[in-house]
Amino acid sequence: MQNVGFIGWRGMVGSVLMDRMVQENDFANINPIFFTTSQVGQKA
């Protein structure tokens, strides 16, 4: 399974995209990792 990072997903566009990806089962074959801009400097 491939790791896929999503950066800056918390805005309006990002949250709509995430909702649609969940509805379409797009996360079934990947390991999603979510990052926000508030995590600057933290360990990935």
Secondary structure per residue as TSV (DSSP state, phi and psi in degrees):
chain	resnum	aa	ss	phi	psi
A	1	M	-	360.0	135.5
A	2	Q	E	-91.2	136.5
A	3	N	E	-80.0	133.0
A	4	V	E	-130.0	122.6
A	5	G	E	-93.5	136.3
A	6	F	E	-115.6	119.3
A	7	I	E	-111.1	131.0
A	8	G	S	70.3	41.5
A	9	W	T	-87.8	-3.7
A	10	R	T	-82.4	-10.4
A	11	G	S	-72.0	179.5
A	12	M	H	-60.5	-46.5
A	13	V	H	-64.4	-44.7
A	14	G	H	-63.7	-41.0
A	15	S	H	-69.2	-35.9
A	16	V	H	-66.0	-43.1
A	17	L	H	-59.8	-45.8
A	18	M	H	-62.4	-42.7
A	19	D	H	-59.3	-43.9
A	20	R	H	-67.7	-38.4
A	21	M	H	-65.5	-36.4
A	22	V	H	-65.9	-45.4
A	23	Q	H	-61.0	-35.9
A	24	E	T	-89.0	2.7
A	25	N	T	61.0	34.2
A	26	D	T	-71.2	-15.1
A	27	F	T	-91.0	4.1
A	28	A	T	-63.2	-33.0
A	29	N	T	-113.5	13.9
A	30	I	E	-133.6	162.3
A	31	N	E	-106.6	96.0
A	32	P	E	-74.5	139.0
A	33	I	E	-125.8	124.4
A	34	F	E	-106.6	132.0
A	35	F	E	-124.2	146.3
A	36	T	-	-123.1	163.2
A	37	T	G	-68.4	-15.0
A	38	S	G	-78.1	-2.3
A	39	Q	G	-98.6	16.7
A	40	V	T	-54.2	128.8
A	41	G	T	85.2	-9.1
A	42	Q	S	-82.5	157.0
A	43	K	-	-65.7	133.4
A	44	A	-	-75.3	360.0
